[in-house]
């Protein structure tokens, strides 16, 4: 669990050292590791992260990124820009479900015949 004081300290350290030196930054934090610091910054504290609705352009880039990189969500998130890897993964799930629903709602045109083998 992160406290407000730890969040403030992490913000100050990132402002001073940048958002690349996580191992060094974690040495300045009392009980947090490099991965914890990076994830806290990337997923909660970074003001550059977009929240809210996705644009059609973002969806297109996400799908192109998935075709190129597969399930490498961090690489795709870099392509989309401003979205976390977790947000990109969750959006992909939503897009896949929408596509599946659209496919299953297509009705067959014409008479239905049933052949029973009795």
N, C-alpha and C positions, 0 to 999 in steps of 0.2 A: 504494500500500500504506500502510495506517495503522499507526503504531506505538502501543504502549501509552501512551507519553507524550502523543502527539497525542490519543488517545481521552480521557485524563484532562483535558487542556487543554480539549477541546471540552465535556466534561461541566461543567467549572467555568465556562466562558463561557456555556453555556446556563443554568446555575443563576443566574448573575449578570444576564444580559440577556434571558432568555426564549428561546422557540423560534420567534420570528418575525423577528428581525433578522439574517438569515443574511448579508447583504452586509456588515454591520458586524462580525459575528462572524468572518467570513473575513479581515477586515483584521488581526485579532489572531492568526490562524494563519499560520505561515511560508509554506507552499506549498500551501494548500488554497483552492479557490474556494467561493463561496456555495452552489452546487449540490452540491458534494462534501460540505460540512458538513451541509447539510440532509438529504441522502440517508443519510449515515453516522448521523446522529442518528435519523432516522425508521426506518431499516431494521435498525439494530444496537444502538444504545445506549439508546434510549428504553425504560424499564422498564414503561411503560404498554402496550406492544405484547403482545398475546396470542400464545402459541404453543400448538401442540397441536391437539386435535380441535375441530371446528366443531359448534355446537349446531344443532338444527333451526330455532330462531328466527333465528340468524345466516344460515343458508341461505335462509330465507324472505325476510329483509331484502335479502340479496344479489340474489336473483332479482327482487324488486320494484324494487330500485335499477337493475338492468340493463334492465328493461322501461321505466323512466322515463328513464334517462340513456344507454342504449346502452353503448358500450365506454369510457365515462369512468370509469376505475377509481378515480381519486382521489376523485371525488365519491361513488362507491359506498362506498369505504372509510370516508369520513366518516359515511355512514349506518349502516354496520355497527358502527363504533367499535372501536378497539383492534386493528385489523388493517391491515397495510400494503396499498398499492395492488397490489403484486405478489402478495401472498398472496390478495387478493380475486380477481385475474385467474386465478391458478392454481386456486383453488377453483371458479370458474365453469367452467373447462375440465373439471374432474372431474365436476361436476354435469351438464354437457351430455353427456359420454361415458356417464355412468350412465343418463341418459334414453335415449340412442340404443341402448344395450345392452338396456334394458328393452323398447323398442319392437321391436327385432329378435328378441327371444326369444319374442314372442307367436306362438303356433302357430295355424294355421288349423284349425278344427274341421270334420270332415266328410270325405267321400271325396275323394281327389285324382284328377282325371282329366287326362289328357294327350291333346291332339288333335294327331296327327301328319299333316302334309300331304304324303303320299308318293304 
